Amino acid sequence: EGAEERSEIDPATGEVLLEELLSTLVLLLRERTHSGASAESIAERTLAHRLAAAGAATHSELVNAVPRRVVEHACFDEVLARLASHTPPRGLLQGSYLLRTETWLLFDPLGYAHYARTDHHRAVERWQRDARAPGDPSALPAAP
């Protein structure tokens, strides 16, 4: 009667839980938004990751996807112009922004705390396709 009931977690569930725990720890340790990083650095990281997930995006799509505090900072448009190439509008098509090849160095394939899981998977697929040359260690992102 006084014995505690012990529930066992099956190995597959335990593995998933452990993976989620480790992923969360990595995200917490790598997230620098509230660690005294400059507004420009936060804008760079945010825009690089949003464009990595979106592929090509219009200015209005980026404004809607990025936190207001980043968009309203004076450096937003300058950082966007530096990190992404702009395709001007043609006919009924809106202009769009696409990450420059060198901007992929800002992308962190281990994760970005402000992504949904599907955004992360899309961004990693683009990173593997567009940014990395097989066996080229210089294509790996800089350490935080």
C-alpha positions in Angstrom: 0.0 0.0 0.0 2.8 2.5 0.9 4.8 1.6 -2.2 5.3 4.3 -4.8 3.9 3.5 -8.2 6.7 3.7 -10.8 6.0 4.3 -14.4 8.5 3.1 -17.0 9.2 5.1 -20.1 9.7 3.0 -23.2 13.2 3.5 -24.8 11.8 5.2 -27.9 9.9 7.8 -25.9 12.9 8.3 -23.6 15.2 8.9 -26.6 12.8 11.5 -28.0 12.5 13.2 -24.6 16.3 13.3 -24.2 16.7 14.7 -27.7 14.2 17.4 -27.0 15.9 18.2 -23.7 19.3 18.5 -25.3 17.9 20.6 -28.2 16.4 23.0 -25.7 19.6 23.3 -23.8 21.6 24.0 -26.9 19.0 26.7 -27.9 19.2 28.3 -24.5 23.0 28.3 -24.5 23.3 29.7 -28.0 20.5 32.3 -27.8 22.0 35.8 -27.5 19.0 38.1 -27.9 18.9 39.1 -24.3 22.6 38.8 -23.5 23.8 42.3 -24.3 24.2 41.8 -28.0 23.9 45.0 -30.1 20.7 45.9 -32.0 22.6 45.4 -35.3 23.9 42.0 -34.3 20.4 40.9 -33.3 19.0 42.3 -36.6 21.7 40.4 -38.5 20.9 37.1 -36.8 17.2 37.5 -37.0 17.1 38.5 -40.7 19.6 35.8 -41.7 17.5 33.1 -40.0 14.2 34.4 -41.3 15.5 34.5 -44.9 17.1 31.1 -44.5 13.7 29.7 -43.6 11.7 31.7 -46.1 14.0 31.5 -49.2 13.0 34.6 -51.0 10.8 37.0 -49.1 9.2 40.4 -49.8 9.9 43.4 -47.5 6.4 43.2 -46.1 6.8 39.4 -45.4 10.0 40.1 -43.5 8.5 42.9 -41.5 5.6 40.6 -40.5 8.0 37.7 -39.6 10.6 39.7 -37.6 9.9 41.1 -34.1 8.8 44.7 -34.0 11.7 45.8 -31.9 14.1 44.7 -34.7 12.0 46.2 -37.6 11.7 49.6 -35.8 15.4 49.9 -35.2 17.2 52.4 -37.4 19.7 49.7 -38.7 17.0 47.3 -40.1 17.0 48.4 -43.7 20.8 48.8 -43.8 21.3 45.3 -42.4 18.8 43.9 -44.8 20.5 45.5 -47.8 23.9 44.1 -46.6 22.7 40.6 -45.9 20.4 40.0 -48.8 20.3 40.7 -52.5 17.1 42.4 -53.7 15.2 41.5 -56.9 13.2 44.5 -58.0 9.5 44.2 -58.7 8.5 43.2 -62.3 5.0 43.7 -63.5 2.6 42.3 -60.9 5.4 40.5 -59.0 6.7 42.1 -55.9 10.4 42.6 -55.3 12.0 40.0 -53.0 15.1 39.5 -50.8 17.3 36.4 -50.9 20.3 35.7 -48.6 23.7 36.5 -50.1 26.0 33.5 -50.2 28.3 35.0 -47.6 25.4 35.7 -45.3 24.9 31.9 -44.7 27.9 32.2 -42.4 25.5 33.8 -39.9 23.1 30.9 -40.1 23.2 28.5 -37.1 22.2 25.0 -38.3 21.9 23.8 -34.6 18.9 25.9 -34.1 17.3 29.3 -33.7 15.0 29.7 -30.7 12.5 31.8 -32.7 11.7 29.1 -35.3 8.9 26.7 -35.6 10.3 23.1 -36.2 9.2 23.3 -39.9 11.0 26.6 -40.4 14.2 25.0 -38.9 14.0 22.0 -41.2 13.4 24.2 -44.3 16.3 26.5 -43.3 18.7 23.6 -42.8 17.7 22.1 -46.2 18.4 25.4 -47.9 21.7 25.7 -46.0 22.8 22.3 -47.1 21.8 23.0 -50.7 22.8 26.6 -51.1 25.6 27.4 -48.6 27.8 24.4 -48.1 30.3 23.0 -50.5 30.8 19.3 -49.6 33.9 18.9 -47.4 34.4 22.7 -47.2 34.9 23.6 -43.5 34.9 27.3 -44.4 31.2 27.0 -45.1 30.4 26.1 -41.5 29.0 28.9 -39.4 31.1 30.9 -37.0 31.0 29.9 -33.4 28.7 32.1 -31.3 
